[in-house]
Amino acid sequence: MAAIDHGADAVYIGASMLGARAAATNSINDIQTLCEYAHRFMAKVYVTVNTIVFEQELEETRRMIGQLIDVGADALLVQDMGVWSMVREVAAEKHADIEIHASTQTDNRTAGRVRWLANQGASRVVLARELSVDQMAAIHQEVPDVDLEAFVHGALCVSYSGVCYASQYCFGRSANRGNCAQFCRLKFSLTDAGGHPIDQPRYWLSLKDMCRIGWLEQMMEAGVSSFKIEGRLKDYTYVKNVVAAYRQALDQLIDRYPDKYVKASLGHCTYHFQPSLHKTFNRGFTDYFASGERREVASVDTPKALGEYVGKVKEVRRDSFNVAGTARFANGDGLCFFDAQHQLCGFRVNRAEGNRIFPLRMPPGLRAGCGLYRNNDVAFERLLARQSAERKIPVDISLDVDDGWCLRLSVPDTELVVDVRRDEALQPAQRSQRENIQRQLSKLGSTVYQPHHILISELASGCFLPSSVLTEMRRQAVSQLDSAIMQTRRNKGITYVENAAQEGLLPDDIYKRYAYLYNVSNTLSRKFYAQLGHEVHGDAFEMGNRRGNQGQPPLLMQCRHCIRYTLGYCAKEGRRVPWQEPLSLCLPDGRKFLLEFDCKKCQMNVYAEQ
């Protein structure tokens, strides 16, 4: 609801099971409440059913799909093709116009893949995070009738989504079941083929957070129609701040190009704070290959939140220090810095006097010249703890007299119009009633509406109409407008192409070597592929299928992030490595993971060493 209040056109939410965040579930009743809340603004609710499903869960899954349709969900995000076929069947049985959105978990890297998913009934495809804006544009040009959704902000998975098995392999916790143990946020040793260390132990697979707020215009030009903010287990202050920042940026672009773009929902937000993306949880920001150029995307020194850079430590005393910079501090702020060993150290401000900070205990390792970050801004958090935004739908109001009194409410730039008529006899007024009529018709404070233009005809302003009648007409009009908005659904429903070409069924040729990449974990999924003329030989990784088709070691990750590049030895730049490959990542318990650098694809693969 905070996301809707702060300007979201849609929200995605996990149901009671099968969401990609197993720790973030919501009841059917709560989802119904959210749908009713969002639909008042023509905002959408997309429910995540984007995990793989085991055989014994199919019946319960079908029942849940029916319930989600009944309570008004606008779309289901799906990964498992067995669930995909269920949604098509249940929607057909209920004659429902719910949509299927292909989750990023379906490994959506190419135009062929997007076309294949559209042929199976997807009205929207959530693209792989790793794609550049030019790649997005190429996909849109080849498949222009499919809505494209792309991530713009939040935490990043180091592997292409849907094909990461490291958490399952090491901890028995499947990312494809919404239970990722964040293997990529662990500290690893890095060794060469002879077991010699390349560098000190670091968080070699931990990525910065995505921020593409400066890329919205280019993404819009590329054909992206939905911008997705990641928010796994984040609190409402993160939601408020990030949604508000992107809403404002997007509205500026829509206002600049009114002939090209239009908002996807109703309402205008008034904010009681200034959004600042650096003030909420982040590990440092990256645009993550948006330009197509290779840039550093990793945060190898820490997987934790850094927050906002606030300046450099200037002078250290026994019980305090001061900061060179313009930032203001408050008692209780959380600050952090990197010590000489590249370890992130954090502490809390006990007292702040201007730019002089008095910690409760002076942190060891703090030295003059080191950069200081604030990962908890007390003043900002307090601001967001209150009502921080108000969303209202502007309406034009007119009162006229023809055969009777006619009150009209309309939403600008839409076809939403309602009329309320009364047959009260016309009674001339001794003086103009315009001021009283305008005051009575403007009383929309307890509703989601606010007056935009109020037009009162000359004849109406010269007649007397009791305030009680005006109030009743206004309430009737508001009620009718509520109903008209709630009944206006713009969902595309599900249409799929029989006997369509199967180009794109394989997102990548590596699927030929590792059948478990299909993530087939139930009979419905296997049947789905078989009906398309494609037999999948082998079960999902989670069901014990751990090797390649010719006995290759387990492929656990496919990454655009490249450790060789991080170390300054990109092969495409002609840098020869001073070590013997393959390189390995090693956990403290001795488990090793081999790295393969596929420079032709600009991809790093991670294998389990057997």
Secondary structure, 3 states (H helix, E strand, C coil): CHHHHCCCCEEEEECCCCCCCCCCCCCHHHHHHHHHHHHCCCCEEEEEECCCCCHHHHHHHHHHHHHHHHCCCCEEEECCHHHHHHHHHHHHHHCCCCEEEECHHHCCCCHHHHHHHHHCCEEEEECCCCCCHHHHHHHHHHCCCCEEEEEEEECCCCECCCCCCHHHHHHCCCHHHCCCCCHHHCCEEEECCCCCEEEEEECCCCECEEECHHHHHHHHHHCEEEEEECCCCCCHHHHHHHHHHHHHHHHHHHHHCCCCCCCCCCCEEEECCCCCHHHCCCCCEECCCCCCCCCCCECCCCCCCCCEEEEEEEEECCCCEEEECCCCCCCCCEEEEECCCCCEEEEEEEEEECCEEEECCCCCCCCCCCEEEEEECHHHHHHHHCCCEEEEEEEEEEEEECCCEEEEEECCCCCCEEEEEECCCCCECCCCCHHHHHHHHCCCCCCCEEEEEEEECHHHHCECCCHHHHHHHHHHHHHHHHHHHHHCCCCCCCCCCCCCCCCCCCCCHHHHCCHHHHCCCCHHHHHHHHHCCCCCCCCCHHHCCCCCCCCCCCEEEEECCCHHHHCCCCHHHCCCCCCCCCCEEECCCCCEEEEEEECCCCEEEEEECC
